[in-house]
């Protein structure tokens, strides 16, 4: 199924964190927090100003990003868990 976000929304795939600590301890699934890092899968056309002018998004598909812990809406598309969030929920791009 193809999905195209509207306006200033983006579709994000979470990037899974490490299974071990720096000291080598294995973290069980029940103790893991959901990662706040992801990769952008698709981007909407952008927001509009009051004048109707389009504001282009600052991110593009393939960018690695950081986002807030409670950001976005979880959806399942083609058996894959993804997030739909506004561009303003993105904290930054990982270079």
N, C-alpha and C positions, 0 to 999 in steps of 0.2 A: 504494500500500500504506500503510495506517495503522499507525503504530508508537507504542506507549505504553511508556515506560520504567517499570521496577518499582522500588519502594522509594525509595532516596535517589539514584537515577541521573537524569541529564539527557541529552537529545539536543541536540547543538550543531552549528551550521553555521559553519565558519571564515569569517572576513571577510578578504578578500585585502588585502595591504599595497600600498604604493605601488610603481610601476614605475620611479620616478626618485628620485634622492637630492635633498637640498635644493639642491645645487650644479647640478642639472640633468642629471647622468649617468644614463643608462638602465641599470638592473640586469637582466642576462640571467636567464632562468628557472633556469639551472643554478646560479646564485650566490645565489638567493633562499632564505631560510629559511622554513619553514612558519610562518604567523602564529600567535601565541598569543592572538589576540583572536577572539571569536566571538559569535554570536547564539543564544540558547536557542530551540529549536524546540518541545520538549516536556519536561515535568517529571513525575517519578513522584510518588506520593502522599506520600512521606516515609519516614523511618526510624522504627523503633519502639524505645522504651526497654525495659529488662528487664521492667518492669511491664506492657508491652503497649500503653502509651499512645503515640499517634502524634505524632511531631515533624514539624510542617509545614515544608516547604522554604522557604528564604529567598529563592529566585529564582522567576521566573515566565517563561512563554513571551514572547519579545520582548525580554528583557533583554540588553544587550551586556555581555560579561564578559571578563576576562583569566584565563588558566589556564596551568599549568606546561607547559613545552616537551614533556615526555614523557607528558602526561596523556591518559587515555582510550584507547579502542579504536576504530580506524578501521573504518567500515562503509560500504557503498554501498547506498542505498535509492532505488528509482525513478531510478537513474542519477545520483544526487547523492551526493557524498562527505560523510559526517557523522562525528561522534565521539560515542561513548557514554562518559560519565564519571560518577564519583561526585560529589555536590555538594561534598564536602570537597576535591576537586581544584581547585575554583574559587578563585582568589586574590582576586577582587573584582568588583564591578559598576561599569561605567562610567556615570556620570551624564550 
